[in-house]
C-alpha cells in the first residue's frame, strides 16, 4: 500500500509527464483536429517568408533551405530536405504534407 507522500509524488510525476507531452506536441508542430493549415509550399520557388510559414520552420531553417537550393539547385525530391542542416527525419515527416516540388505555393 502506498503512503500519502508516495501517492502525491506519483501524481506530480504523472502530471509533469502529461504537461511535457502536451508541450512537445504543441512545439513539435502537431495541430488540434480541425486546425491543420491547408495549402502547400513549393520548396523550389518559395521565399524565406513562405518557407517560414511551415510548421517548425523559422527564419534560420528557411535561410538554410534557401542556401542549400542556391548551392545545389532545385530539389528533385522532398527527401533531399534531410540534407539541410536542422531538418531531420521527424521534422521532414511533419513538413511532408505541406511540401511540393512543382506548382504554386498556396499555404496562407
N, CA, C and O atoms as CSV, one atom per row, in Angstrom:
chain,resi,resn,atom,element,x,y,z
A,1,UNK,N,N,0.837,-1.184,0.000
A,1,UNK,CA,C,0.000,0.000,0.000
A,1,UNK,C,C,0.880,1.245,0.000
A,1,UNK,O,O,1.871,1.300,0.728
A,2,UNK,N,N,0.528,2.252,-0.813
A,2,UNK,CA,C,1.318,3.468,-0.921
A,2,UNK,C,C,0.957,4.439,0.198
A,2,UNK,O,O,-0.197,4.557,0.611
A,3,UNK,N,N,2.001,5.130,0.672
A,3,UNK,CA,C,1.748,6.183,1.648
A,3,UNK,C,C,1.228,7.412,0.907
A,3,UNK,O,O,1.309,7.496,-0.319
A,4,UNK,N,N,0.699,8.354,1.664
A,4,UNK,CA,C,0.185,9.581,1.050
A,4,UNK,C,C,1.269,10.335,0.304
A,4,UNK,O,O,1.022,10.873,-0.776
A,5,UNK,N,N,2.485,10.380,0.875
A,5,UNK,CA,C,3.566,11.115,0.212
A,5,UNK,C,C,4.004,10.414,-1.074
A,5,UNK,O,O,4.328,11.084,-2.055
A,6,UNK,N,N,4.018,9.086,-1.087
A,6,UNK,CA,C,4.365,8.354,-2.317
A,6,UNK,C,C,3.307,8.591,-3.384
A,6,UNK,O,O,3.626,8.797,-4.555
A,7,UNK,N,N,2.062,8.562,-2.974
A,7,UNK,CA,C,0.968,8.785,-3.900
A,7,UNK,C,C,1.028,10.208,-4.471
A,7,UNK,O,O,0.805,10.411,-5.665
A,8,UNK,N,N,1.323,11.165,-3.633
A,8,UNK,CA,C,1.423,12.556,-4.078
A,8,UNK,C,C,2.573,12.722,-5.066
A,8,UNK,O,O,2.426,13.406,-6.079
A,9,UNK,N,N,3.726,12.095,-4.776
A,9,UNK,CA,C,4.871,12.181,-5.691
A,9,UNK,C,C,4.531,11.564,-7.040
A,9,UNK,O,O,4.862,12.116,-8.090
A,10,UNK,N,N,3.870,10.417,-7.002
A,10,UNK,CA,C,3.497,9.742,-8.249
A,10,UNK,C,C,2.538,10.624,-9.049
A,10,UNK,O,O,2.674,10.739,-10.267
A,11,UNK,N,N,1.581,11.242,-8.380
A,11,UNK,CA,C,0.635,12.130,-9.053
A,11,UNK,C,C,1.341,13.319,-9.697
A,11,UNK,O,O,1.001,13.713,-10.813
A,12,UNK,N,N,2.323,13.893,-8.999
A,12,UNK,CA,C,3.080,15.015,-9.551
A,12,UNK,C,C,3.880,14.577,-10.774
A,12,UNK,O,O,3.964,15.311,-11.758
A,13,UNK,N,N,4.467,13.381,-10.713
A,13,UNK,CA,C,5.234,12.879,-11.856
A,13,UNK,C,C,4.331,12.665,-13.067
A,13,UNK,O,O,4.701,12.999,-14.192
A,14,UNK,N,N,3.157,12.112,-12.831
A,14,UNK,CA,C,2.219,11.865,-13.936
A,14,UNK,C,C,1.778,13.189,-14.552
A,14,UNK,O,O,1.753,13.325,-15.775
A,15,UNK,N,N,1.427,14.169,-13.708
A,15,UNK,CA,C,1.010,15.474,-14.227
A,15,UNK,C,C,2.145,16.149,-14.992
A,15,UNK,O,O,1.918,16.754,-16.040
A,16,UNK,N,N,3.361,16.046,-14.472
A,16,UNK,CA,C,4.516,16.647,-15.158
A,16,UNK,C,C,4.745,15.978,-16.511
A,16,UNK,O,O,5.050,16.655,-17.493
A,17,UNK,N,N,4.602,14.663,-16.568
A,17,UNK,CA,C,4.779,13.940,-17.829
A,17,UNK,C,C,3.712,14.346,-18.838
A,17,UNK,O,O,4.006,14.520,-20.020
A,18,UNK,N,N,2.468,14.498,-18.373
A,18,UNK,CA,C,1.392,14.922,-19.272
A,18,UNK,C,C,1.626,16.328,-19.791
A,18,UNK,O,O,1.412,16.595,-20.974
A,19,UNK,N,N,2.067,17.238,-18.916
A,19,UNK,CA,C,2.372,18.603,-19.362
A,19,UNK,C,C,3.487,18.587,-20.398
A,19,UNK,O,O,3.411,19.282,-21.411
A,20,UNK,N,N,4.522,17.792,-20.143
A,20,UNK,CA,C,5.643,17.715,-21.075
A,20,UNK,C,C,5.196,17.158,-22.427
A,20,UNK,O,O,5.622,17.652,-23.471
A,21,UNK,N,N,4.345,16.139,-22.415
A,21,UNK,CA,C,3.859,15.546,-23.664
A,21,UNK,C,C,3.012,16.550,-24.450
A,21,UNK,O,O,3.133,16.651,-25.671
A,22,UNK,N,N,2.165,17.282,-23.752
A,22,UNK,CA,C,1.333,18.298,-24.422
A,22,UNK,C,C,2.199,19.399,-25.016
A,22,UNK,O,O,1.973,19.828,-26.147
A,23,UNK,N,N,3.178,19.854,-24.265
A,23,UNK,CA,C,4.070,20.905,-24.749
A,23,UNK,C,C,4.867,20.425,-25.950
A,23,UNK,O,O,5.030,21.161,-26.923
A,24,UNK,N,N,5.364,19.199,-25.888
A,24,UNK,CA,C,6.127,18.648,-27.012
A,24,UNK,C,C,5.265,18.565,-28.264
A,24,UNK,O,O,5.734,18.860,-29.364
A,25,UNK,N,N,4.000,18.162,-28.101
A,25,UNK,CA,C,3.101,18.079,-29.259
A,25,UNK,C,C,2.855,19.461,-29.848
A,25,UNK,O,O,2.837,19.626,-31.068
A,26,UNK,N,N,2.666,20.448,-28.987
A,26,UNK,CA,C,2.429,21.807,-29.485
A,26,UNK,C,C,3.652,22.380,-30.171
A,26,UNK,O,O,3.537,22.971,-31.245
A,27,UNK,N,N,4.815,22.217,-29.576
A,27,UNK,CA,C,6.040,22.759,-30.160
A,27,UNK,C,C,6.504,21.956,-31.353
A,27,UNK,O,O,7.217,22.469,-32.215
A,28,UNK,N,N,6.107,20.705,-31.405
A,28,UNK,CA,C,6.528,19.837,-32.489
A,28,UNK,C,C,5.731,20.015,-33.758
A,28,UNK,O,O,5.991,19.330,-34.747
A,29,UNK,N,N,4.779,20.906,-33.757
A,29,UNK,CA,C,4.018,21.173,-34.967
A,29,UNK,C,C,2.714,20.417,-35.059
A,29,UNK,O,O,1.991,20.568,-36.043
A,30,UNK,N,N,2.388,19.605,-34.062
A,30,UNK,CA,C,1.115,18.910,-34.108
A,30,UNK,C,C,0.007,19.931,-33.915
A,30,UNK,O,O,0.129,20.837,-33.091
A,31,UNK,N,N,-1.060,19.790,-34.663
A,31,UNK,CA,C,-2.161,20.731,-34.555
A,31,UNK,C,C,-3.406,20.006,-34.077
A,31,UNK,O,O,-3.592,18.830,-34.391
A,32,UNK,N,N,-4.254,20.678,-33.330
A,32,UNK,CA,C,-5.502,20.063,-32.908
A,32,UNK,C,C,-6.357,19.725,-34.124
A,32,UNK,O,O,-6.192,20.331,-35.183
A,33,UNK,N,N,-7.258,18.775,-33.988
A,33,UNK,CA,C,-8.134,18.392,-35.080
A,33,UNK,C,C,-8.891,19.609,-35.575
A,33,UNK,O,O,-9.402,20.398,-34.780
A,34,UNK,N,N,-8.962,19.758,-36.879
A,34,UNK,CA,C,-9.676,20.879,-37.461
A,34,UNK,C,C,-8.839,22.136,-37.585
A,34,UNK,O,O,-9.308,23.131,-38.139
A,35,UNK,N,N,-7.595,22.119,-37.077
A,35,UNK,CA,C,-6.773,23.318,-37.115
A,35,UNK,C,C,-5.578,23.160,-38.054
A,35,UNK,O,O,-4.649,23.968,-38.023
A,36,UNK,N,N,-5.602,22.136,-38.874
A,36,UNK,CA,C,-4.491,21.889,-39.788
A,36,UNK,C,C,-4.514,22.927,-40.899
A,36,UNK,O,O,-5.546,23.149,-41.532
A,37,UNK,N,N,-3.382,23.556,-41.130
A,37,UNK,CA,C,-3.292,24.561,-42.184
A,37,UNK,C,C,-3.440,23.883,-43.539
A,37,UNK,O,O,-2.882,22.812,-43.775
A,38,UNK,N,N,-4.188,24.511,-44.413
A,38,UNK,CA,C,-4.361,23.982,-45.750
A,38,UNK,C,C,-3.439,24.722,-46.697
A,38,UNK,O,O,-3.213,25.924,-46.555
A,39,UNK,N,N,-2.915,23.997,-47.655
A,39,UNK,CA,C,-2.034,24.603,-48.635
A,39,UNK,C,C,-0.670,23.958,-48.616
A,39,UNK,O,O,-0.345,23.158,-47.738
A,40,UNK,N,N,0.118,24.327,-49.608
A,40,UNK,CA,C,1.450,23.750,-49.767
A,40,UNK,C,C,2.468,24.841,-50.055
A,40,UNK,O,O,2.123,25.961,-50.432
A,41,UNK,N,N,3.732,24.479,-49.868
A,41,UNK,CA,C,4.841,25.367,-50.194
A,41,UNK,C,C,5.722,24.656,-51.215
A,41,UNK,O,O,6.134,23.515,-51.004
A,42,UNK,N,N,6.004,25.331,-52.313
A,42,UNK,CA,C,6.907,24.796,-53.319
A,42,UNK,C,C,8.327,25.115,-52.855
A,42,UNK,O,O,8.745,26.273,-52.871
A,43,UNK,N,N,9.064,24.086,-52.441
A,43,UNK,CA,C,10.408,24.299,-51.893
A,43,UNK,C,C,11.406,24.766,-52.945
A,43,UNK,O,O,12.500,25.218,-52.605
A,44,UNK,N,N,11.040,24.662,-54.212
A,44,UNK,CA,C,11.953,25.099,-55.274
A,44,UNK,C,C,11.775,26.560,-55.675
A,44,UNK,O,O,12.631,27.124,-56.356
A,45,UNK,N,N,10.671,27.175,-55.257
A,45,UNK,CA,C,10.434,28.571,-55.627
A,45,UNK,C,C,10.104,29.466,-54.441
A,45,UNK,O,O,10.051,30.687,-54.588
A,46,UNK,N,N,9.885,28.886,-53.280
A,46,UNK,CA,C,9.429,29.647,-52.110
A,46,UNK,C,C,10.479,30.640,-51.613
A,46,UNK,O,O,11.684,30.398,-51.684
A,47,UNK,N,N,9.980,31.754,-51.115
A,47,UNK,CA,C,10.838,32.742,-50.458
A,47,UNK,C,C,11.069,32.305,-49.013
A,47,UNK,O,O,10.434,31.366,-48.531
A,48,UNK,N,N,11.975,32.988,-48.332
A,48,UNK,CA,C,12.227,32.695,-46.920
A,48,UNK,C,C,10.951,32.880,-46.105
A,48,UNK,O,O,10.667,32.090,-45.205
A,49,UNK,N,N,10.182,33.920,-46.419
A,49,UNK,CA,C,8.929,34.179,-45.701
A,49,UNK,C,C,7.935,33.035,-45.885
A,49,UNK,O,O,7.281,32.613,-44.932
A,50,UNK,N,N,7.827,32.540,-47.111
A,50,UNK,CA,C,6.907,31.427,-47.379
A,50,UNK,C,C,7.358,30.162,-46.671
A,50,UNK,O,O,6.537,29.441,-46.103
A,51,UNK,N,N,8.653,29.886,-46.698
A,51,UNK,CA,C,9.171,28.699,-46.019
A,51,UNK,C,C,8.950,28.780,-44.514
A,51,UNK,O,O,8.677,27.766,-43.872
A,52,UNK,N,N,9.064,29.971,-43.950
A,52,UNK,CA,C,8.906,30.157,-42.513
A,52,UNK,C,C,7.473,29.911,-42.050
A,52,UNK,O,O,7.241,29.778,-40.848
A,53,UNK,N,N,6.513,29.845,-42.957
A,53,UNK,CA,C,5.125,29.530,-42.607
A,53,UNK,C,C,4.930,28.050,-42.292
A,53,UNK,O,O,3.927,27.663,-41.692
A,54,UNK,N,N,5.882,27.238,-42.694
A,54,UNK,CA,C,5.785,25.800,-42.475
A,54,UNK,C,C,5.921,25.477,-40.983
A,54,UNK,O,O,6.628,26.180,-40.261
A,55,UNK,N,N,5.248,24.420,-40.518
A,55,UNK,CA,C,5.339,24.055,-39.105
A,55,UNK,C,C,6.765,23.662,-38.723
A,55,UNK,O,O,7.360,22.770,-39.328
A,56,UNK,N,N,7.297,24.338,-37.720
A,56,UNK,CA,C,8.634,24.026,-37.232
A,56,UNK,C,C,9.770,24.681,-38.005
A,56,UNK,O,O,10.940,24.468,-37.687
A,57,UNK,N,N,9.437,25.473,-39.012
A,57,UNK,CA,C,10.471,26.155,-39.799
A,57,UNK,C,C,10.430,27.636,-39.445
A,57,UNK,O,O,9.432,28.321,-39.671
A,58,UNK,N,N,11.501,28.097,-38.905
A,58,UNK,CA,C,11.614,29.521,-38.603
A,58,UNK,C,C,12.550,30.185,-39.586
A,58,UNK,O,O,12.862,29.634,-40.641
A,59,UNK,N,N,12.987,31.361,-39.231
A,59,UNK,CA,C,13.861,32.146,-40.100
A,59,UNK,C,C,15.169,31.416,-40.412
A,59,UNK,O,O,15.631,31.425,-41.553
A,60,UNK,N,N,15.754,30.794,-39.411
A,60,UNK,CA,C,17.042,30.123,-39.581
A,60,UNK,C,C,16.956,28.925,-40.531
A,60,UNK,O,O,17.790,28.783,-41.425
A,61,UNK,N,N,15.957,28.067,-40.342
A,61,UNK,CA,C,15.806,26.909,-41.229
A,61,UNK,C,C,15.415,27.346,-42.631
A,61,UNK,O,O,15.846,26.746,-43.615
A,62,UNK,N,N,14.603,28.387,-42.724
A,62,UNK,CA,C,14.222,28.893,-44.045
A,62,UNK,C,C,15.460,29.350,-44.806
A,62,UNK,O,O,15.609,29.054,-45.992
A,63,UNK,N,N,16.352,30.075,-44.122
A,63,UNK,CA,C,17.602,30.515,-44.771
A,63,UNK,C,C,18.455,29.317,-45.172
A,63,UNK,O,O,19.073,29.320,-46.237
A,64,UNK,N,N,18.492,28.288,-44.317
A,64,UNK,CA,C,19.281,27.087,-44.631
A,64,UNK,C,C,18.740,26.390,-45.875
A,64,UNK,O,O,19.512,25.893,-46.696
A,65,UNK,N,N,17.423,26.351,-46.016
A,65,UNK,CA,C,16.810,25.744,-47.201
A,65,UNK,C,C,17.167,26.550,-48.449
A,65,UNK,O,O,17.509,25.980,-49.485
A,66,UNK,N,N,17.086,27.872,-48.348
A,66,UNK,CA,C,17.436,28.720,-49.493
A,66,UNK,C,C,18.905,28.581,-49.869
A,66,UNK,O,O,19.246,28.544,-51.051
A,67,UNK,N,N,19.770,28.505,-48.871
A,67,UNK,CA,C,21.209,28.349,-49.123
A,67,UNK,C,C,21.496,27.016,-49.811
A,67,UNK,O,O,22.279,26.958,-50.760
A,68,UNK,N,N,20.860,25.946,-49.331
A,68,UNK,CA,C,21.019,24.627,-49.949
A,68,UNK,C,C,20.575,24.692,-51.409
A,68,UNK,O,O,21.271,24.204,-52.300
A,69,UNK,N,N,19.413,25.297,-51.644
A,69,UNK,CA,C,18.871,25.396,-53.010
A,69,UNK,C,C,19.789,26.215,-53.907
A,69,UNK,O,O,19.970,25.885,-55.079
A,70,UNK,N,N,20.367,27.277,-53.364
A,70,UNK,CA,C,21.279,28.132,-54.127
A,70,UNK,C,C,22.550,27.361,-54.517
A,70,UNK,O,O,23.033,27.474,-55.644
A,71,UNK,N,N,23.077,26.583,-53.574
A,71,UNK,CA,C,24.325,25.852,-53.811
A,71,UNK,C,C,24.141,24.626,-54.694
A,71,UNK,O,O,25.019,24.308,-55.497
A,72,UNK,N,N,23.013,23.934,-54.559
A,72,UNK,CA,C,22.853,22.637,-55.225
A,72,UNK,C,C,21.757,22.581,-56.274
A,72,UNK,O,O,21.573,21.560,-56.936
A,73,UNK,N,N,21.033,23.671,-56.424
A,73,UNK,CA,C,19.964,23.675,-57.415
A,73,UNK,C,C,18.652,23.181,-56.835
A,73,UNK,O,O,18.522,22.957,-55.631
A,74,UNK,N,N,17.700,23.020,-57.712
A,74,UNK,CA,C,16.349,22.636,-57.311
A,74,UNK,C,C,16.333,21.270,-56.621
A,74,UNK,O,O,17.139,20.388,-56.916
A,75,UNK,N,N,15.400,21.133,-55.707
A,75,UNK,CA,C,15.190,19.840,-55.049
A,75,UNK,C,C,14.536,18.902,-56.045
A,75,UNK,O,O,13.561,19.264,-56.704
A,76,UNK,N,N,15.068,17.714,-56.150
A,76,UNK,CA,C,14.492,16.702,-57.032
A,76,UNK,C,C,13.559,15.784,-56.264
A,76,UNK,O,O,12.754,15.062,-56.853
A,77,UNK,N,N,13.675,15.820,-54.937
A,77,UNK,CA,C,12.846,15.001,-54.055
A,77,UNK,C,C,12.682,15.734,-52.730
A,77,UNK,O,O,13.604,16.407,-52.270
A,78,UNK,N,N,11.525,15.605,-52.128
A,78,UNK,CA,C,11.289,16.200,-50.814
A,78,UNK,C,C,12.264,15.602,-49.792
A,78,UNK,O,O,12.661,16.277,-48.842
A,79,UNK,N,N,12.644,14.344,-49.988
A,79,UNK,CA,C,13.575,13.674,-49.074
A,79,UNK,C,C,14.934,14.369,-49.002
A,79,UNK,O,O,15.650,14.213,-48.014
A,80,UNK,N,N,15.297,15.129,-50.027
A,80,UNK,CA,C,16.564,15.861,-50.016
A,80,UNK,C,C,16.618,16.881,-48.879
A,80,UNK,O,O,17.705,17.300,-48.482
A,81,UNK,N,N,15.480,17.280,-48.359
A,81,UNK,CA,C,15.470,18.251,-47.266
A,81,UNK,C,C,16.197,17.723,-46.031
A,81,UNK,O,O,16.631,18.507,-45.187
A,82,UNK,N,N,16.335,16.400,-45.918
A,82,UNK,CA,C,17.104,15.824,-44.797
A,82,UNK,C,C,18.554,16.306,-44.820
A,82,UNK,O,O,19.224,16.305,-43.787
A,83,UNK,N,N,19.037,16.714,-45.984
A,83,UNK,CA,C,20.413,17.174,-46.121
A,83,UNK,C,C,20.590,18.618,-45.652
A,83,UNK,O,O,21.716,19.101,-45.530
A,84,UNK,N,N,19.483,19.301,-45.391
A,84,UNK,CA,C,19.531,20.681,-44.909
A,84,UNK,C,C,19.751,20.656,-43.397
A,84,UNK,O,O,19.070,19.936,-42.668
A,85,UNK,N,N,20.708,21.451,-42.947
A,85,UNK,CA,C,21.018,21.498,-41.518
A,85,UNK,C,C,19.765,21.866,-40.725
A,85,UNK,O,O,19.078,22.840,-41.033
A,86,UNK,N,N,19.486,21.062,-39.697
A,86,UNK,CA,C,18.351,21.326,-38.821
A,86,UNK,C,C,17.081,20.594,-39.210
A,86,UNK,O,O,16.076,20.693,-38.508
A,87,UNK,N,N,17.105,19.859,-40.318
A,87,UNK,CA,C,15.922,19.100,-40.720
A,87,UNK,C,C,16.263,17.614,-40.689
A,87,UNK,O,O,17.027,17.115,-41.516
A,88,UNK,N,N,15.689,16.935,-39.735
A,88,UNK,CA,C,15.890,15.503,-39.586
A,88,UNK,C,C,14.648,14.746,-40.021
A,88,UNK,O,O,13.737,15.312,-40.625
A,89,UNK,N,N,14.625,13.467,-39.708
A,89,UNK,CA,C,13.504,12.619,-40.117
A,89,UNK,C,C,12.167,13.093,-39.552
A,89,UNK,O,O,11.176,13.177,-40.278
A,90,UNK,N,N,12.142,13.402,-38.254
A,90,UNK,CA,C,10.880,13.814,-37.624
A,90,UNK,C,C,10.379,15.128,-38.219
A,90,UNK,O,O,9.191,15.268,-38.509
A,91,UNK,N,N,11.269,16.077,-38.398
A,91,UNK,CA,C,10.877,17.366,-38.977
A,91,UNK,C,C,10.368,17.178,-40.401
A,91,UNK,O,O,9.370,17.784,-40.791
A,92,UNK,N,N,11.044,16.349,-41.170
A,92,UNK,CA,C,10.629,16.119,-42.549
A,92,UNK,C,C,9.234,15.503,-42.602
A,92,UNK,O,O,8.422,15.890,-43.443
A,93,UNK,N,N,8.951,14.566,-41.731
A,93,UNK,CA,C,7.634,13.937,-41.729
A,93,UNK,C,C,6.545,14.940,-41.353
A,93,UNK,O,O,5.423,14.853,-41.854
A,94,UNK,N,N,6.865,15.882,-40.484
A,94,UNK,CA,C,5.920,16.938,-40.114
A,94,UNK,C,C,5.670,17.874,-41.307
A,94,UNK,O,O,4.559,18.366,-41.506
A,95,UNK,N,N,6.717,18.105,-42.085
A,95,UNK,CA,C,6.636,19.028,-43.211
A,95,UNK,C,C,6.040,18.400,-44.473
A,95,UNK,O,O,5.389,19.086,-45.262
A,96,UNK,N,N,6.257,17.125,-44.656
A,96,UNK,CA,C,5.929,16.430,-45.908
A,96,UNK,C,C,4.536,16.768,-46.473
A,96,UNK,O,O,4.426,17.009,-47.675
A,97,UNK,N,N,3.469,16.795,-45.656
A,97,UNK,CA,C,2.143,17.083,-46.234
A,97,UNK,C,C,2.022,18.505,-46.801
A,97,UNK,O,O,1.088,18.801,-47.547
A,98,UNK,N,N,2.948,19.362,-46.451
A,98,UNK,CA,C,2.869,20.761,-46.855
A,98,UNK,C,C,3.848,21.116,-47.977
A,98,UNK,O,O,3.952,22.285,-48.349
A,99,UNK,N,N,4.562,20.136,-48.518
A,99,UNK,CA,C,5.629,20.414,-49.479
A,99,UNK,C,C,5.318,19.880,-50.865
A,99,UNK,O,O,4.767,18.790,-51.022
A,100,UNK,N,N,5.678,20.661,-51.859
A,100,UNK,CA,C,5.626,20.223,-53.257
A,100,UNK,C,C,6.905,20.681,-53.946
A,100,UNK,O,O,7.607,21.566,-53.458
A,101,UNK,N,N,7.194,20.066,-55.082
A,101,UNK,CA,C,8.380,20.413,-55.865
A,101,UNK,C,C,8.009,21.252,-57.095
A,101,UNK,O,O,8.874,21.883,-57.702
A,102,UNK,N,N,6.741,21.255,-57.452
A,102,UNK,CA,C,6.261,22.000,-58.609
A,102,UNK,C,C,4.954,22.681,-58.257
A,102,UNK,O,O,4.266,22.288,-57.316
A,103,UNK,N,N,4.620,23.709,-59.026
A,103,UNK,CA,C,3.349,24.390,-58.808
A,103,UNK,C,C,3.495,25.583,-57.879
A,103,UNK,O,O,4.598,25.977,-57.500
A,104,UNK,N,N,2.352,26.143,-57.526
A,104,UNK,CA,C,2.327,27.370,-56.739
A,104,UNK,C,C,2.343,27.075,-55.244
A,104,UNK,O,O,1.857,26.038,-54.791
A,105,UNK,N,N,2.907,28.002,-54.497
A,105,UNK,CA,C,2.818,27.976,-53.040
A,105,UNK,C,C,1.437,28.511,-52.680
A,105,UNK,O,O,1.056,29.606,-53.094
A,106,UNK,N,N,0.688,27.721,-51.901
A,106,UNK,CA,C,-0.679,28.118,-51.542
A,106,UNK,C,C,-0.915,28.167,-50.033
A,106,UNK,O,O,-2.025,28.461,-49.590
A,107,UNK,N,N,0.125,27.880,-49.236
A,107,UNK,CA,C,-0.032,27.925,-47.773
A,107,UNK,C,C,-0.224,29.367,-47.342
A,107,UNK,O,O,0.615,30.217,-47.639
A,108,UNK,N,N,-1.321,29.660,-46.643
A,108,UNK,CA,C,-1.595,31.054,-46.249
A,108,UNK,C,C,-0.588,31.569,-45.225
A,108,UNK,O,O,-0.679,32.718,-44.793
